[in-house]
Amino acid sequence: MPKNKTHSGMSKRVKVTARGKILRQQTGLRHRLEVKSSKETRDLSRVVPVNKADVKRVKKLLGR
């Protein structure tokens, strides 16, 4: 049976930690930044874990 290929788009969007957690950037930091407060921009710049409901699908795309 052939190996599964990693989905290159997903591998660019998420990072897997040493313990196996999947982290992603938050949305909302691409445009209209002058409207958003500094606090909002700061909070959005953090890296957050992928939602529990999506972990199985993301792992499959990563070939894990």
C-alpha positions, 0 to 999 in steps of 0.5 A: 500500500502506498504512503499517504502524502502530506497536504502541503497547504495544511502543513503551511498553516499549522505547526505540530509541537513536540507533544503532538499539539497542533497550533494555528494562527488566528484569523483577522490580521490581514486587512482593516487593521486600522479599525481594530484596537491595539489590544485586539491586534495583539490578542489575534497575533497569538498562536492557538490550538486547533479546535478539538472538533477539527483535530482528527481531520487536520491530523489526517491531512498531515499524514499522522 
